[in-house]
Amino acid sequence: MGLLLIARFTLHEAIRRRLFLAVLLLSILMLIGFALLFHYMVNHSHIPYGIDPHLYNIALGAFVTVPIMWFVYLLSSLLTIIMCAGIISSEVEAGTFVITVPKPLHRFEIVAGKWLCYALLSCAYTALLFFGFTSIIYWLTGFWSDGVFNALGLLELGVLVLLSILTFSSTLVPTAVSGVIALVLFISAQAMNLIAYLMHFLAPDKEGSIQSISTIINLIMPTDALWHGASYYLTPTALLNILDQINLNSPLTATQSIPGALIVWAIGYCLLLPLGAIWFFQRRDL
């Protein structure tokens, strides 16, 4: 009961601060702008002679889906970092817990309730952007990926991994430090995987070492690996077969699905880090 009470109060506080509402409004305006621009692009594209316009539009939709969803991945991740950097530490710094903790509330209910509220907000925002963009692309081109729900699930899992890291770090360090830790880890995972991709061409004889480094990076920060798994499900099967045959990959796409063990590892992040946060918060002097 206390958990749900904390979640409700946290939701009211997030709405009162108007950060989430402001981002939500700007995101809706962004979706409208994308719809207008993409509509103009589809209607004014020069279709090569002899190409079926319907097939051309579907190919166009498939071409823009992955970059647009990568943009969704970045936006939802950055919003999670900005919104949740002080999920615990900001309340400690403001002295709020001095009032709330003596009440008949367990400390684990405070951490779990805040995590639950921000998990719902972050996942709802990610789903809004995801289905907003995919629906616009389908409306204008007719392209709809068969693995769209698998892709959304992996993106949502990546957001929850970030939230769990922020929850854990926020019980140990101040708000600014917690945000910096999550942001550096998030950017570093993408940067290191980009370097690994370049080294695949520059030093093909070191393929084994590069793969080992990439595995370690994905274990430390699995968000980028989850994105690549999502991009696999967003890419048409026929295109995946072609890319796999010519062994062509890119920093934004993947030709193979994400290993199940890595998904289990990411789920473990979402379970163990909040539990660790609860353990440390119960022993923290407020």
Order of alpha helices (4+ residues) and beta strands (2+ residues): alpha-alpha-alpha-alpha-alpha-alpha-alpha-alpha-alpha-alpha-alpha-alpha
